[in-house]
Amino acid sequence: MVYVLRGVYHIDRTEISQCLIELLAEVTTPEPSVLRLGIKTYAEQNLDFPDCILYAYHKVKGYEIKTFDRKLNKLLGK
């Protein structure tokens, strides 16, 4: 969904994030805190959405993330 909104329709990251937060309030998910942080990170950072979710799993759940992505590694403090 993020890929289509950003890539095809050229919707701003902030607007996409706001819509996703509203959607998150309407659905049940096993990891709402991870998704909220991932969405917030997407609005604030110049990272792809999947990288923002990986970052959120690291911050919320303590998962170790291994990546070659320089921007994500910088955000992870590596």
Secondary structure, DSSP 4 states (H G I P E B T S, - for coil): -HHIIIIIT---HHHHHHHHHHHHHHS--S-HHHHHHHHHHHHHSSS-HHHHHHHHHHHHH--------HHHHHHHT-
